[in-house]
Amino acid sequence: MEINYPFRIDGSGRVARTKDNDTHIRQLIEQLLFTESGERVNRPDFGSGLQQLLFAPNSGELATTTQFLVQGALEQWLGDLIQVEAIDVQSVESRLEVTIQYIVRRNQERQVAAFIREV
């Protein structure tokens, strides 16, 4: 088991751990999506750039740009853990919905993770 994201202390006063590997991978994807470039001291290029697009005009172009940014970041940072099959980005009113379908390389299981951000 790995450290839980977001970081927190559990009921026993220890660092909280994820319950399984699938949860850990989903949390890694979430970290990658919502970390801005330059935010990590020792990895200044870690992140997807998604946060920079939150205040951009919501449009089809925004969704397409987001899809390319997310695809590139996932392949660069998590390519050894997952194989991305599909990324669907929808701009719905003031929300950006990102759905990622991927295969966990360790066990070849297909997973789907959805993330919603208010724009």
N, C-alpha and C positions, 0 to 999 in steps of 0.2 A: 504494500500500500504506500501511497505517496502523500505528500503534504496537501491538505485541502486548499482550494482556492474559492473564494477569497480567504486569505490567511486569517485564522482565528484560533483561540484557545478552547479546548473541549472542557467538559464538565469535570474532568479529573485534574485540570490545570496543565495539561500537556498540549503540544501542538496538535491540532485536529488533523486526522488522516482521511483520505478518500476511502470509500467502502469497497471499490473495485477498480480494475484497470480501465474499464469503459468510462466510468465517471471521471477518472483522472484525465483521459484523453479529451473528453468533452470540455473539461475545465482548462486544459492547455489551449484548445481552440478559442475558448472565450477570452483567455488572457491575451492571446495573439491578436484577436479582433479588436479589443478595446484598450490596447496599449499603444500610446503614441510614440512615434519615432523620437529618439532622444530622451525618453522617459527613464530608460534603464541605464545605469551608470556604466556598467561593463559591456553592455550590448546596445550601443546607441542606435543601431539600425534595426533593432527588434521592433516589430509591430506591423500593422496592416495599413495604416493611413486612414482607416475608417473614421476615426474621431475627427479628422480634418474636414470630412465631408458632411458632418452633422448640420452645419449651418449653410450649406450650399443650397441653391434652389432645388426643391424636390422635383425630379423629372426622370424621364427614361434614360437620359444621358448620365445622370447621377447613378442610377441603378447599374448601368453598363460599366461605368468607371469602377464602381464598388466591386462588381464581379471580378474584374481583372485584378484589382488590388488584392482582394481576398485570395484568389487563386494563386497568385505569385507568392504571397506571404505564406500560405499553407504549404506550398511545395518547397519553399526555401527552409522554413523552420520546423515543419512537422512531417516532411516527406519520408523520413525514415520510420515513422510510426503509422502513417495513414496514406492511403491512395485515394485522392479526391476523384469522385465519379461525376458529381454535378454540383453546381452552385446556382441557386436561384435567388435573385435579388429583386424584390418588389418594393416600389415606392407607393404607399397607400396613405393618402392625405398627408399627415404630418409624421408618418412612421416609415422607417426603413426596415424591411423584413428580410433577413438573410437566412436561407436554408441550405445546409451543406450535407450532401450525401457522400459517404466515404466508406472505405473498407479498412478495417484495422489489420495491419500487416501481420501482426503476431498470430492471430487466429482466423483470419480471412472472414470475419463477420462484418456484415453490412450494417452501418449505423446512419441515422439521420439526426442532425442537430439543428434546431431553429433558434435564432436570436433576433430580438426586436429592439430597435433603438428609436426613441422619439427624436424627430428632427426639429 
